[in-house]
Amino acid sequence: MTDTGLTDPGSTDRDDASPVTLVADIGGTNARFGLIDGRGVRDSRILPCADFPSLEEAARAYLALAPSAARPRRGAFAVAGPVTGDRIALTNLVWSFSTEEVRQRLGLERLAVVNDFTAVAMSVPRLAPGDLRQVGEGTPDGAGVVGVLGPGSGLGVSGLVPGPNGWTALSGEGGHVTMAPIDDRESAVLAHLRGRFEHVSAERVLSGPGLVNLYTALCALDGIKARPLAPAEVAESGAAGTDAQAREAVEMFCAMLGTVAGNLALSLGARGGVYIAGGIVPKLGDLFTGSRFRERFMEKGRMRGFLAPIPTYVVTHELPAFLGLAEAAER
């Protein structure tokens, strides 16, 4: 059984009569909605973002499907993009909105909006042992800083810092740090991608579109015409071993993720562990566990001894952001 050693600063008795909260996890592809009350999250649904012109319309569509007796009085939304004020623009989606205008139009008393990986970070103390799969060795410091990252439509990055009043989640855009190679093959891939993009960030290779970028770059380097594969098809072909470049793309993806996770652990001093969330890695299963991720995580020269004791986990909970939004709603 996996034991994170973290305590839950929000572990209070739940009141079944507590106000109903509308929660939403808005990514570049899907919007996940649900309701939270004293019994937890219920009535969750996934709506394709492309089916709606705005966040407000997607929320209205969800509420039309929700039980009429459970009208929310407050809201907590996680969005895939920077949250620096009232006006929000998602990074990988055309939606933009005013938090105050959405609150008023949905008839909510209050609305909290946080970065999606800030919400995922806030979920970590609430995760049960069955929601995690440890990769490699290591034991967490229960009072140590925690790192969180995960590839999906983009690359989310956050962290948790302990304090006298519980955990504080970090809000940043760490997925857009510059990606660095570790060997000649990766140097060639990144050089190829620099011909396409002004800046080759970690997100350009560690995301769904990034997995496709790796595949097409490897095909170009090997003089092979790339097939028009979606991210899931690259992962499936790589796992099945039916396409050599897809297999190498998946292996490079896992290894590069190890490098970025190790960088995050060094930057934060993440003795509490590093957690990998998002929609891609949990689906890779044993392929990820057996990849070079963990070795690359520790492969930092003189700092190997610092990183080796830090555990790394894959978050297998389907909607960790909802757990974090429950925490945000309570605060």
Buried (B, 14 or more C-beta within 10 A) or exposed (E): EBEBBBEBBBEEEEEEEBBBBBBBBBBBBBBBBBBBBEEEBEEBEBBEBEEBEBBBEBBEBBBEEBEEEEEBEBBBBBBBBBBEEEEBEBBBBEBEBBBEEBBEEBEBEEBBBBBBBBBBBBBBBBBEEEBBBBBBEBEBBBEBBBBBBBBBBBBBBBBBBBEEEBBBBBBBBBBBBEBBBBEEEBEBBBEBBEEEEEEBBBBBBBBBBBBBBBBBBBBBBEEEEBBEBEBEBBBBBBBEEEBBBBBBBBBBBBBBBBBBBBBBBBBBBBBBBBBBBBBBBBBBEEBBBEBBBBEBBBBBEEEEEBBBEBBBBBBBBEBBBBBBBBBBBEE
